[in-house]
Amino acid sequence: MYVEGVIKEMLDVVTLGETMVLMNPESSGPLRYISTFTKQIGGAESNFAIGIVRLGHKAGWISKLGNDEFGKYILSFIRGEGVDTSCVKFDPEAPTGVYFKERREYGETKVYYYRRGSAASRLTPGDLDPVYIGSSKYLHITGITPALSESCYLTVKEAIKIAKSSGVKISLDPNIRLKLWSKERAREVIMELVAQADIVLPGISEGEILVGEKQPEKIAAKFLELGVNIVVVKLGKDGAYYATTSESKYVPGYPIDKVVDPIGAGDGFAAGFIAGLLKSYSLEQAVKLANAVGAIVTTVIGDVEGLPTMEEVEIFMGKREEVSR
């Protein structure tokens, strides 16, 4: 519970960014041949926050939504998942963003955004409350939010400034979306954020864009040189590689026989890793948890529907026996 300037309940993580209505096709193939869709939600930061809550921790999400039925639907859904939404505002002059997925039986899932001029793209530094951010243990940001608009970029920078002044650790998932900005601008802005982050969670392709390296060890080394404390390079089904200045290791993944929907797996991975740190796990244990959460997410259609509880993860990892009948 939060009243402006007063925290009634401490949060483990605060994050900020856009959540959109997701129109998920009920069959695979080009969208021009699809007639029926399932309405869901999707947004990297709210996916992450829901993942954190399902794993047993407290998360808050900062955003703006259109004062429309889609915005009300999103707020109700995220609040219903147990995420604190007391710092979410409605904008009566801008719509809630929408995006469509296009799934193929073979090949990557594509997404089509309808988010230009959305309410979330109008976030400003004035929408932030320093007490709210400063009371958490982690501020989680992604490279998506600063890509939405200049005001969003400035808002992310201000959130980082508040977090650093309050001793809040900063985790960054680069989450590069080239449909939103150029490689050059993405590299410039995200590397600026990397230099202020405690934890960075890139994928291989993101490492190549940001630091020009393809090998996990070299990607991690480049980020560590900038002062990052922990780097975890995501390797998909092969797991992840983590590194600090004093230790590093490859952690095997959990291959899935049939990937149903890969979108949201990276957000689940980030939630699993930060949840592991909140549980005081070793880095290797935290990465194992992250690998498991990311793998589970790919088995369910939708960005958040597959995010598991801690009990479900433990069953998946073989740490607990499932009783189904």
C-alpha positions in Angstrom: 0.0 0.0 0.0 1.3 3.4 -0.9 0.2 7.0 -0.4 2.2 9.7 -2.1 5.3 10.3 0.0 4.5 7.6 2.5 5.3 3.9 2.2 3.0 1.6 4.1 4.6 -1.6 2.9 8.2 -2.1 1.7 8.8 -3.3 -1.9 11.6 -5.6 -3.0 11.6 -4.3 -6.6 10.3 -1.2 -8.5 10.1 -1.1 -12.3 8.7 1.3 -14.8 7.6 1.0 -18.4 4.8 0.5 -20.9 2.3 -2.3 -20.8 0.0 -2.9 -23.9 -2.9 -4.9 -24.7 -1.7 -8.0 -26.6 -3.8 -9.4 -29.4 -2.6 -13.0 -29.6 -3.8 -15.0 -32.7 -5.6 -18.2 -32.1 -3.8 -19.9 -34.9 -0.5 -19.6 -36.6 0.3 -17.9 -39.9 0.4 -14.5 -41.5 -1.9 -12.0 -39.7 -3.7 -11.2 -43.0 -5.3 -14.7 -42.7 -6.1 -14.6 -39.0 -9.6 -13.6 -37.9 -9.7 -14.5 -34.2 -7.5 -13.3 -31.4 -7.2 -13.7 -27.6 -6.9 -10.4 -25.6 -4.0 -10.5 -23.2 -1.4 -8.1 -21.8 2.3 -7.7 -22.5 5.0 -5.4 -21.3 8.6 -6.3 -20.3 8.5 -4.5 -17.0 5.1 -5.6 -15.9 5.9 -9.2 -17.0 9.0 -8.9 -14.8 7.0 -7.5 -11.8 4.4 -10.3 -12.1 7.2 -12.8 -12.2 8.7 -11.4 -9.1 5.4 -11.6 -7.2 4.7 -15.1 -8.3 8.1 -16.1 -6.9 7.2 -14.8 -3.5 8.4 -11.2 -3.4 6.9 -7.7 -3.6 7.0 -5.5 -6.7 5.8 -2.1 -7.8 5.1 -0.9 -11.3 5.2 2.7 -12.5 3.5 3.6 -15.7 0.8 5.6 -17.6 -2.3 4.1 -19.2 -4.9 5.6 -21.5 -8.2 6.4 -19.7 -9.9 3.8 -21.8 -11.2 0.3 -21.5 -7.8 -1.2 -22.5 -6.1 0.8 -19.8 -8.6 -0.2 -17.2 -8.2 -3.8 -18.2 -4.4 -3.7 -17.9 -4.5 -2.0 -14.5 -7.1 -4.5 -13.2 -5.1 -7.5 -14.4 -1.7 -6.3 -13.0 -3.2 -5.3 -9.7 -5.0 -8.6 -9.5 -1.6 -10.4 -9.8 -0.5 -8.7 -6.6 1.8 -6.0 -8.1 1.6 -2.6 -6.4 0.1 -0.2 -9.0 -0.4 2.9 -6.8 2.0 4.9 -8.9 0.2 4.2 -12.2 -1.6 7.2 -13.7 -4.3 7.5 -16.3 -3.8 10.0 -19.2 -7.1 11.2 -20.6 -5.4 12.6 -23.7 -3.6 9.5 -25.0 -4.5 5.9 -25.7 -3.3 2.7 -24.3 -0.8 0.9 -26.6 -1.7 -2.3 -28.5 0.4 -4.9 -30.2 -0.2 -8.0 -32.2 1.8 -11.3 -32.3 2.3 -13.3 -35.5 3.2 -16.9 -34.7 4.6 -19.5 -37.1 5.1 -23.2 -36.4 8.7 -22.7 -37.7 10.6 -19.5 -37.3 10.5 -16.6 -34.9 7.4 -15.0 -33.5 6.9 -11.5 -34.9 5.3 -8.6 -33.2 3.6 -5.5 -34.6 3.3 -2.4 -32.4 0.6 0.2 -32.4 2.0 2.3 -29.6 3.2 5.7 -31.0 1.8 8.5 -29.0 0.6 6.2 -26.3 -0.1 7.3 -22.7 3.1 5.5 -21.5 5.2 7.3 -24.0 4.2 10.5 -22.2 5.9 9.5 -18.9 7.9 12.3 -17.5 10.4 12.7 -14.5 7.6 14.4 -12.7 5.6 11.2 -12.6 8.2 9.7 -10.3 8.1 9.7 -6.5 11.6 9.5 -4.9 10.2 7.9 -1.7 8.5 5.1 -3.7 11.7 4.2 -5.7 14.0 4.8 -2.8 12.2 2.4 -0.5 12.9 -0.6 -2.7 15.9 -3.0 -2.9 16.1 -3.0 -6.7 15.1 -0.7 -9.5 14.7 -2.8 -12.7 14.8 -1.0 -16.0 14.9 -2.2 -19.6 16.1 -0.7 -22.9 12.5 -0.5 -24.1 11.3 2.5 -22.0 13.9 5.0 -23.1 13.2 4.1 -26.7 9.6 5.2 -26.5 10.2 9.0 -26.4 12.6 11.7 -25.2 10.5 12.2 -22.0 10.7 8.4 -21.3 14.4 8.5 -21.7 14.7 11.4 -19.2 12.3 9.6 -16.8 14.5 6.5 -16.8 17.6 8.7 -16.1 15.8 10.4 -13.3 14.7 7.0 -11.8 18.3 5.8 -11.9 19.5 9.0 -10.2 16.9 8.6 -7.4 17.8 4.9 -7.0 21.5 5.6 -6.7 21.0 8.4 -4.2 19.0 6.0 -2.1 21.4 3.0 -2.3 18.9 1.0 -4.4 20.6 -1.5 -6.7 19.9 -1.1 -10.4 19.3 -4.1 -12.7 19.2 -3.6 -16.5 17.8 -5.8 -19.2 18.9 -4.2 -22.5 15.8 -5.7 -24.3 16.8 -4.0 -27.6 13.8 -3.4 -29.9 15.0 -2.3 -33.3 11.4 -1.5 -34.3 11.6 1.4 -31.9 14.9 2.9 -32.7 18.2 2.5 -34.6 21.1 0.3 -33.6 23.2 3.4 -33.2 20.8 5.2 -30.9 20.1 2.0 -28.9 23.8 1.5 -28.4 24.4 5.1 -27.3 21.6 5.2 -24.8 21.8 1.7 -23.4 25.6 1.9 -22.9 24.9 5.1 -20.9 22.6 3.2 -18.7 25.0 0.2 -18.4 27.6 2.5 -16.9 25.2 3.2 -14.0 23.9 -0.4 -13.5 24.9 -2.9 -10.9 23.5 -5.9 -12.8 23.2 -6.3 -16.6 21.3 -9.1 -18.3 22.1 -9.1 -22.1 21.5 -11.7 -24.7 24.2 -12.7 -27.2 22.7 -10.5 -30.0 22.4 -7.6 -27.6 26.0 -8.1 -26.6 27.1 -7.9 -30.2 25.1 -4.7 -30.8 26.3 -3.0 -27.6 30.0 -4.1 -27.3 30.7 -5.8 -30.6 31.4 -9.2 -29.1 29.7 -12.6 -29.7 31.4 -14.7 -27.0 29.8 -14.6 -23.6 33.1 -14.2 -21.8 34.1 -11.2 -23.9 30.6 -9.6 -23.6 30.7 -10.0 -19.8 34.3 -8.6 -19.6 33.4 -5.5 -21.6 30.5 -4.7 -19.2 32.6 -5.5 -16.1 35.2 -3.0 -17.3 32.5 -0.3 -17.1 31.9 -0.9 -13.4 29.0 -3.4 -13.6 29.1 -5.8 -10.6 27.3 -8.8 -12.1 26.8 -9.7 -15.8 24.5 -12.6 -16.8 24.6 -13.4 -20.5 21.4 -15.3 -21.6 22.1 -18.2 -24.0 18.5 -19.5 -24.5 18.1 -23.2 -24.3 21.8 -23.5 -23.5 21.4 -21.6 -20.2 23.5 -18.6 -19.2 26.9 -17.4 -18.4 27.5 -15.2 -15.4 30.6 -13.2 -14.4 31.8 -10.9 -11.7 35.3 -9.6 -11.1 36.0 -12.7 -8.9 34.0 -15.6 -10.4 32.3 -16.8 -13.6 30.6 -19.9 -14.8 28.3 -21.4 -17.4 25.0 -22.7 -16.0 23.2 -25.2 -18.2 19.6 -24.5 -19.3 16.5 -26.5 -19.4 15.8 -27.5 -23.0 12.1 -27.6 -23.9 10.8 -30.1 -26.4 8.2 -27.9 -27.8 8.4 -24.1 -27.4 4.9 -22.7 -27.6 5.5 -19.0 -27.2 9.1 -17.6 -26.6 8.1 -14.0 -25.9 8.3 -13.1 -22.3 11.0 -15.7 -21.5 13.7 -13.1 -21.0 11.5 -11.2 -18.6 10.9 -14.4 -16.7 14.6 -15.0 -16.7 15.2 -11.6 -15.2 12.5 -12.1 -12.5 14.0 -15.5 -11.6 17.5 -14.1 -11.2 16.5 -11.1 -9.1 14.2 -13.3 -7.0 17.2 -15.6 -6.5 19.3 -12.7 -5.2 16.4 -11.6 -2.9 16.3 -15.2 -1.5 20.1 -14.8 -0.8 21.0 -17.6 -3.3 24.5 -17.9 -4.6 24.9 -16.5 -8.1 24.9 -20.0 -9.6 21.7 -20.8 -7.8 20.1 -17.6 -8.9 21.0 -18.3 -12.5 19.6 -21.8 -12.3 16.4 -20.4 -11.0 16.4 -17.8 -13.8 17.0 -20.6 -16.4 14.1 -22.6 -15.1 11.7 -19.7 -15.0 12.6 -18.7 -18.6 12.1 -22.2 -19.8 8.7 -22.6 -18.2 7.5 -19.4 -19.7 8.0 -20.7 -23.2 5.5 -23.6 -22.7 2.4 -21.4 -22.4 0.9 -18.9 -24.9 1.0 -15.4 -23.6 3.6 -13.1 -22.1 2.7 -13.6 -18.4 0.4 -16.7 -18.3 3.4 -19.0 -18.1 5.2 -17.2 -15.3 5.5 -19.8 -12.5 5.1 -19.8 -8.8 8.1 -20.9 -6.7 6.3 -24.3 -6.0 5.9 -24.8 -9.8 9.6 -24.0 -10.4 10.7 -26.4 -7.7 8.6 -29.2 -9.2 10.1 -28.4 -12.7 13.6 -28.5 -11.3 13.0 -31.8 -9.5 13.3 -30.3 -6.0 9.7 -31.1 -5.1 7.3 -33.9 -6.0 4.1 -32.9 -7.7 0.8 -34.3 -6.4 -1.8 -34.0 -9.2 -4.6 -36.2 -7.9 
